[in-house]
Amino acid sequence: MFGVSMTKAIGSTIAVGFVIFVLAVALYARREVRAAADHSAHAAITAEICDQLGKRASTGSFPRSLSELPLVFPDGGDASLLTRFTYESTGTNCTLRTHLGTHELVRSFPQ
């Protein structure tokens, strides 16, 4: 009788350990998915900003702030992403800076 209950206890312990392991893997995967989605949104808005500033280069007129651009925030982003950028403008030229992953991006317009 002792052997059967000990076997059940060991089996239960293994089952609980397995469930904890599966939950830990799921939480890690969720964090990685969120980080990938955030990086994607940041990259998408960076491309959109650079595209719009590039189009303004021919006019020689740049906005005072990024919030003046008609951004659509592709890939699930929102206006909070703008805090990740440093933007300086004289009105006739501008410089955009951001860290995208481990890389610093610096673009000046007109080029």
Buried (B, 14 or more C-beta within 10 A) or exposed (E): EEEEEEEEEEEEEEEEEEEEEEEEEEEEEEEEEEEEEBEBBBBBBBEBBBEBBEEBBEEEEBBEEBEEBEBEBEBEBEEEBBEBBEBEBEEEBBBBBBEEEEEEBEBEBBE
